[in-house]
Amino acid sequence: MAWTVLVLSGLFEAVWAAALGASDGFRRWRPTVLFVVALVISMGGLAWAMQHLPTGTAYAVWVGIGACLTVVWALVTRQERATLARIGLLVLLVGCVIGLKAVS
């Protein structure tokens, strides 16, 4: 259960990161509200998961999921270019997150 909550919290991390970028410095209210809601859910889930998982592993997995999904979102919305190096590094990051799960 802790891993499920952690993964969902990582998904919400990507949501708040994208919403933060779209908020234009908190000048746009809809992305700002989405940022706050997703941040609270993400942090709450991370805090709960850290009660059941090693802190370093939980944090690294949470950050890895959020970072990967944020980059994927930027690629899908064409805010960033998809390059072979970027894709390779994302694959490596996902492999590291899976590895941390496997050894925990």
Sequence and secondary structure as in RCSB ss.txt:
>XXXX:A:sequence
MAWTVLVLSGLFEAVWAAALGASDGFRRWRPTVLFVVALVISMGGLAWAMQHLPTGTAYAVWVGIGACLTVVWAL
VTRQERATLARIGLLVLLVGCVIGLKAVS
>XXXX:A:secstr
 HHHHHHHHHHHHHHHHHHHHHTTTTTSHHHHHHHHHHHHHHHHHHHHHTTTS HHHHHHHHHHHHHHHHHHHHH
HTTSS   HHHHHHHHHHHHHHHHHHHH 
